[in-house]
Amino acid sequence: MTYHPFEIEGAERPARWLITCDHACNTVPDFVNGGDLGVAAEDMARHIAYDVGAAGVARELARLLDGPAIYTNFSRLVIDPNRGEDDPTLLMKLYDGTIIPGNRHADAAELERRLNRCHRPYHTALAALAARREDTVILAVHSFTRQLRGGAPRPWHLGLLYAADERLSRPMLMRLEQEPDICVGANQPYGGHLPGDSIARHAIAYERPNILLELRNDLIENEAQQTGWATRLAPMLIEAAKAAGV
């Protein structure tokens, strides 16, 4: 079978929302170290390899918002699509205490090969989807681990990441803060955006309204949880976009 580095769902859907999932799966393509990075299965199932549960949430949000969705088909350990090409963490050799043997000796030529086979095709497809209409709103769906090895437990159920463009994130944050059972973090558990990351590249560079959701992955482990969060968040996103006037 021919390998495809991304999947697009609902390309014909009419809404202005474009849902992205940069870290949708933990797949290692056969052309990368024979399909094995030398990482134990239990580690490939952790947040270091992909955003656990994020694809399910993204898929249901795309359905509810009636917009297209795009998902990667390679592990972030193969190459991280949410990093600029000059970012030193583009190809990780150590992540949250786990050594990545298949990346240990990856040289510039191997990095270029993975860029050409995975990273660049994904961003080319994402750019085309974003340009399908002039008023595109980009919704990026990610997840984070409750606790890094050696770190303190993270209390947030959900985080919103933003930097240069707060138009949509601010009203969404205000809306989420009205929910007594949701602990929401502004730029938590990470801060803002990185130069060259997906939002910077496809939203901020074109002044497109955008929002990046980070859901704690122990809350979206199964389909029922993923559907539940998407069902709850979709009307809030619509309300926030209306409040922002975007």
TADA-V621412 format. One record per run of one state. SS is the DSSP state (alpha for helix, beta for strand, coil for the rest). FROM is the first residue (numbers start at 1). TO is the last residue. If there is no record, write none. Layout:
ss;from;to
SS;FROM;TO
SS;FROM;TO
This chain:
ss;from;to
coil;1;5
beta;6;9
coil;10;16
beta;17;21
coil;22;32
alpha;33;35
coil;36;40
alpha;41;44
coil;45;53
alpha;54;65
coil;66;67
beta;68;72
coil;73;93
beta;94;95
coil;96;97
beta;98;99
coil;100;100
alpha;101;104
coil;105;107
alpha;108;130
coil;131;136
beta;137;144
coil;145;157
beta;158;161
coil;162;166
alpha;167;176
coil;177;183
beta;184;186
coil;187;197
alpha;198;202
coil;203;203
alpha;204;206
coil;207;209
beta;210;216
alpha;217;219
coil;220;222
alpha;223;244
coil;245;246
